[in-house]
């Protein structure tokens, strides 16, 4: 695989998992990555599965509606599972297989 093709694949993978910031003030472009809200939520829920949407929103810095949407998407992708009911259930992060 050519270097250009590898860079393209790497860039697409970064777009999926991270927010990308470009610093073009220097001669070369530097990439700095930050974990996406979904990844931050997974880490938080792995350490405390009892967190509420509002707590997640405050920690990650997004709205509660965004958290709700991300939780639904993570469940659909089978990366997150809700065990129990709304009030007393917990979130379980599924490990990558």
Secondary structure per residue as TSV (DSSP state, phi and psi in degrees):
chain	resnum	aa	ss	phi	psi
A	1	X	-	360.0	135.2
A	2	X	-	-70.8	160.5
A	3	X	H	-62.5	-39.8
A	4	X	H	-64.2	-40.3
A	5	X	H	-66.0	-41.2
A	6	X	H	-62.0	-41.5
A	7	X	H	-63.2	-40.2
A	8	X	H	-63.6	-44.4
A	9	X	H	-63.6	-44.6
A	10	X	H	-62.4	-40.6
A	11	X	H	-63.8	-42.4
A	12	X	H	-64.0	-40.2
A	13	X	H	-64.0	-41.5
A	14	X	H	-63.2	-39.2
A	15	X	H	-62.0	-34.5
A	16	X	H	-69.5	-40.4
A	17	X	H	-104.9	-17.1
A	18	X	E	-141.0	157.9
A	19	X	E	-86.6	134.4
A	20	X	E	-109.1	131.0
A	21	X	E	-112.3	137.0
A	22	X	E	-109.4	136.5
A	23	X	E	-116.1	102.8
A	24	X	-	-106.0	15.2
A	25	X	S	-75.7	-18.6
A	26	X	S	-100.1	176.3
A	27	X	S	-62.8	-35.7
A	28	X	S	-108.8	154.6
A	29	X	-	-88.6	128.5
A	30	X	E	-107.1	140.6
A	31	X	E	-104.4	129.6
A	32	X	E	-123.9	131.7
A	33	X	E	-111.0	151.8
A	34	X	E	-131.9	142.5
A	35	X	E	-62.4	141.0
A	36	X	-	-70.3	163.5
A	37	X	H	-58.7	-39.3
A	38	X	H	-62.4	-44.5
A	39	X	H	-65.5	-40.1
A	40	X	H	-63.0	-41.9
A	41	X	H	-62.9	-42.8
A	42	X	H	-60.7	-42.3
A	43	X	H	-64.3	-44.2
A	44	X	H	-63.4	-43.6
A	45	X	H	-70.8	-27.8
A	46	X	H	-66.4	-33.3
A	47	X	H	-88.9	-24.9
A	48	X	-	-149.8	91.8
A	49	X	T	-70.6	-5.2
A	50	X	T	-95.3	5.2
A	51	X	-	-63.6	143.9
A	52	X	-	-90.8	169.0
A	53	X	H	-59.9	-43.3
A	54	X	H	-63.8	-39.5
A	55	X	H	-65.1	-42.1
A	56	X	H	-62.7	-43.8
A	57	X	H	-59.7	-43.5
A	58	X	H	-65.8	-43.2
A	59	X	H	-67.3	-41.4
A	60	X	H	-84.5	-26.6
A	61	X	T	88.5	32.4
A	62	X	S	-128.6	173.8
A	63	X	-	-77.2	161.3
A	64	X	H	-63.6	-33.6
A	65	X	H	-65.9	-37.9
A	66	X	H	-65.1	-41.8
A	67	X	H	-60.3	-44.7
A	68	X	H	-57.7	-45.0
A	69	X	H	-65.8	-43.7
A	70	X	H	-64.0	-40.9
A	71	X	H	-60.5	-43.7
A	72	X	H	-62.1	-43.2
A	73	X	H	-65.9	-39.5
A	74	X	H	-67.2	-36.5
A	75	X	H	-66.9	-42.1
A	76	X	H	-62.1	-36.0
A	77	X	T	-82.6	1.9
A	78	X	T	61.1	33.4
A	79	X	S	-99.8	-11.7
A	80	X	E	-145.3	143.0
A	81	X	E	-136.6	139.0
A	82	X	E	-96.2	125.8
A	83	X	E	-113.2	119.6
A	84	X	S	95.4	-174.7
A	85	X	-	-84.7	-176.5
A	86	X	T	-61.8	-47.3
A	87	X	T	-77.6	-40.6
A	88	X	T	-119.8	10.4
A	89	X	-	-80.8	172.3
A	90	X	E	-131.2	159.0
A	91	X	E	-94.7	137.1
A	92	X	E	-120.8	122.2
A	93	X	E	-83.0	127.1
A	94	X	-	-87.2	136.5
A	95	X	-	-75.8	145.7
A	96	X	-	-64.1	136.8
A	97	X	-	-97.3	360.0
